[in-house]
Amino acid sequence: MQKSKFTKSLIFLMTGMFLLVSVLAMAAENPWFVIKDTRGVCSVRQAKAKTPKTIAGPFATKAEAQKAKEESCAKATPASPKKEPAKKQL
């Protein structure tokens, strides 16, 4: 009887540990990076590690990466001056 309780307890403990580790592994997300491609277009992507095209990162949330994209891509590419619409003469 004692051996049976020990076996059941051990199985229950091992099952609980397996479930805990599985849930934690599934919950861990890849970090977010700001990446600039060969055409010079910046984008926010989720990846396991930095790439040679990474401008900024890693970030925990996509919102942080979007904010960094606005800052770093604005520095990387100069903004063209806005043209004013031509006024019609009467």
N, C-alpha and C positions, 0 to 999 in steps of 0.2 A: 504494500500500500504506500509506503514511504517513497519507494522508487518511482511509482506512478505519478505522485504529486510533483516530485522533482522534475520528471520528464515533461510534464504538462507546463510547469512553470518555466522551464528552459525554452520550450517551443513558443510559449506566449511572449517571453522576453525577446527572443530572436526575431519574431514576427513584428513586434513593436519597433525594434531598432531598425529593421529593414524598411518599414513604412516611414519612419521619421527621416531616415537618410534619403529615401526616394523623394519625399515631398520637398526637402531642402534642395536637392539637386535640381528638381524641376522648377523651383521658384527662383533659382539664381539665373539672372538674365545676363546676356552679353552687354558690355558697355557700348555707349554711343560715341561715334567719331565724326569729325568734319573732314570730308575727303574732297579733293579737287582733281577732276579727271583731266585727260589729255587735251580736251577742248577748253579747259579753263572754267568749267562749270562746277560750282561747289554744291555738295549735297551732304545730308546727314544720314549716316548708315550705322547699323548695328553690326559689330564684328567681334571676333574673339581677341584680336590683337591689332596693334598698329600696322599699317601698310606703308610703303614708301610714299604714297600719295596723301597720307594723312597730314592735315594742316593743324588740327587741334584735337585734343581728347586724351584720355577717355573721360566720358561724362556719365554720371549715374542715370540721368533722365534725358529724355528726348528734348524737353524744353530747355535744359541747360545747353545742350548741343546746338539747338536752333539759335539761341542768343549768341553763342560763340561764333556761329556761322555768319551772322549778320555783322559782327565786329571784324572777324578775320578776313572775310571775303571782301568787305568794304576796303580794307587796307591793301589787299592783294590786287584788286582791280580798281583803278581810278575811275571815279564817276564822271560820266561825260556831262558837260554843261547843258542845261536845259535850254532849248530854243524857244523863244517867245513867238507866238503866232503872228504872222504878218497882218498889219492893220490895213484895212481897205480904205482907200481915199475916195471921197465923194466928189 
